[in-house]
Amino acid sequence: MREIVLAFGAMAVISVGASFVLNEAGFTAAEQGSGPAVRLDD
């Protein structure tokens, strides 16, 4: 039982860490899906 709880805890820590690192590195959906030719001000 302890191993399952540790595995879920590790999965949560890795998921939150990966989300934070990828957002800081510029791999968000908004940054990947838009290019310099996209006009959002119109």
Z-matrix of the N, CA and C atoms (Angstrom, degrees):
N
C 1 1.460
C 2 1.525 1 111.16
N 3 1.326 2 116.04 1 -38.09
C 4 1.455 3 119.88 2 -179.36
C 5 1.526 4 111.32 3 -64.09
N 6 1.318 5 117.34 4 -35.80
C 7 1.465 6 121.13 5 -179.21
C 8 1.526 7 111.45 6 -65.52
N 9 1.326 8 116.41 7 -37.78
C 10 1.464 9 120.28 8 179.23
C 11 1.521 10 109.88 9 -65.40
N 12 1.318 11 117.45 10 -44.30
C 13 1.461 12 121.21 11 179.35
C 14 1.527 13 109.86 12 -63.34
N 15 1.320 14 118.20 13 -42.22
C 16 1.460 15 121.01 14 177.60
C 17 1.529 16 111.51 15 -64.39
N 18 1.323 17 116.81 16 -38.56
C 19 1.467 18 120.42 17 178.58
C 20 1.524 19 110.80 18 -65.18
N 21 1.329 20 117.71 19 -43.18
C 22 1.466 21 120.19 20 177.63
C 23 1.519 22 111.21 21 -65.18
N 24 1.314 23 116.64 22 -38.89
C 25 1.458 24 120.31 23 177.37
C 26 1.520 25 111.65 24 -64.22
N 27 1.324 26 116.84 25 -43.77
C 28 1.463 27 120.67 26 178.25
C 29 1.521 28 110.78 27 -63.89
N 30 1.322 29 116.86 28 -40.08
C 31 1.457 30 120.79 29 179.01
C 32 1.531 31 110.72 30 -62.89
N 33 1.313 32 117.78 31 -40.74
C 34 1.459 33 121.28 32 179.00
C 35 1.525 34 111.01 33 -66.09
N 36 1.322 35 117.24 34 -43.34
C 37 1.465 36 120.85 35 -179.96
C 38 1.522 37 110.90 36 -64.74
N 39 1.311 38 117.22 37 -43.46
C 40 1.472 39 121.31 38 179.61
C 41 1.527 40 110.33 39 -65.18
N 42 1.326 41 117.87 40 -41.42
C 43 1.466 42 121.06 41 -179.45
C 44 1.526 43 111.63 42 -64.14
N 45 1.316 44 117.09 43 -46.30
C 46 1.463 45 120.42 44 -179.98
C 47 1.519 46 110.22 45 -66.27
N 48 1.328 47 116.87 46 -42.07
C 49 1.461 48 120.37 47 178.53
C 50 1.516 49 112.59 48 -63.51
N 51 1.318 50 117.09 49 -42.58
C 52 1.464 51 120.70 50 179.90
C 53 1.522 52 110.77 51 -66.32
N 54 1.313 53 117.37 52 -40.30
C 55 1.463 54 120.61 53 178.18
C 56 1.524 55 110.74 54 -61.36
N 57 1.311 56 117.31 55 -45.14
C 58 1.465 57 121.07 56 179.87
C 59 1.520 58 111.29 57 -64.62
N 60 1.328 59 117.23 58 -45.56
C 61 1.464 60 121.01 59 -178.15
C 62 1.525 61 110.91 60 -65.29
N 63 1.319 62 117.75 61 -42.66
C 64 1.465 63 120.03 62 -179.36
C 65 1.526 64 111.82 63 -67.94
N 66 1.317 65 118.11 64 -37.08
C 67 1.461 66 120.06 65 176.30
C 68 1.520 67 110.84 66 -64.25
N 69 1.319 68 117.50 67 -41.18
C 70 1.462 69 120.96 68 179.70
C 71 1.524 70 111.54 69 -70.03
N 72 1.309 71 117.85 70 -28.18
C 73 1.468 72 121.36 71 -178.93
C 74 1.520 73 112.44 72 -84.21
N 75 1.335 74 118.80 73 -6.91
C 76 1.451 75 121.61 74 177.10
C 77 1.513 76 114.37 75 91.22
N 78 1.307 77 117.74 76 24.65
C 79 1.457 78 120.91 77 179.73
C 80 1.523 79 112.22 78 -102.88
N 81 1.341 80 116.96 79 35.97
C 82 1.456 81 119.54 80 176.59
C 83 1.528 82 109.36 81 -82.50
N 84 1.311 83 116.74 82 161.68
C 85 1.464 84 121.14 83 -179.29
C 86 1.527 85 110.78 84 -64.36
N 87 1.318 86 117.32 85 -37.63
C 88 1.467 87 120.28 86 -179.75
C 89 1.531 88 111.23 87 -65.95
N 90 1.315 89 116.88 88 -40.51
C 91 1.465 90 119.97 89 -179.18
C 92 1.518 91 112.23 90 -75.47
N 93 1.313 92 118.00 91 -30.43
C 94 1.460 93 120.96 92 179.60
C 95 1.521 94 111.79 93 -80.77
N 96 1.333 95 118.10 94 -28.50
C 97 1.449 96 121.26 95 -175.12
C 98 1.506 97 115.54 96 -91.77
N 99 1.326 98 118.02 97 -6.60
C 100 1.455 99 119.95 98 -179.74
C 101 1.517 100 109.53 99 -121.30
N 102 1.306 101 114.50 100 142.54
C 103 1.453 102 120.38 101 179.04
C 104 1.518 103 111.10 102 -113.35
N 105 1.299 104 117.63 103 -177.00
C 106 1.471 105 120.02 104 -179.11
C 107 1.526 106 112.50 105 -69.00
N 108 1.325 107 119.73 106 -18.43
C 109 1.449 108 122.22 107 -179.07
C 110 1.535 109 113.16 108 -86.20
N 111 1.307 110 117.73 109 -0.93
C 112 1.461 111 121.22 110 -179.49
C 113 1.519 112 109.03 111 -82.85
N 114 1.342 113 116.29 112 126.03
C 115 1.457 114 121.30 113 179.27
C 116 1.525 115 108.65 114 -103.75
N 117 1.295 116 117.27 115 110.39
C 118 1.455 117 121.03 116 -179.30
C 119 1.522 118 112.51 117 -96.97
N 120 1.335 119 118.33 118 -10.12
C 121 1.459 120 121.70 119 -176.07
C 122 1.521 121 113.33 120 -83.83
N 123 1.302 122 119.08 121 -13.43
C 124 1.471 123 121.89 122 -175.11
C 125 1.496 124 112.20 123 -74.47
